[in-house]
Amino acid sequence: MKRRERTRQLIELGGLVAKADLIELTGDDRAVILGLLVEAAATLRGEGREQRLMLWRRRGKRAFDSGEIG
């Protein structure tokens, strides 16, 4: 059961990458996409973590609500 849940989580996360247009915007360059994610992780390890999370959460919710993604 855990394997199925993990697979679903990975598929959903991949869907978010696609909805954010990162595949198209990077020319499906997976090194660039990983670099973006590594940069975001580094940002979250630094100062201002909570403020950055709040900003990104608002942007994400706005994108979902407005249908501007996908």
Secondary structure, DSSP 8 states (H G I E B T S, - for coil): -HHHHHHHHHHHHHHHHHHTTHHHHTTS-HHHHHHHHHHHHHHHHSTTHHHHHHHHHHHHHHHHHHT---
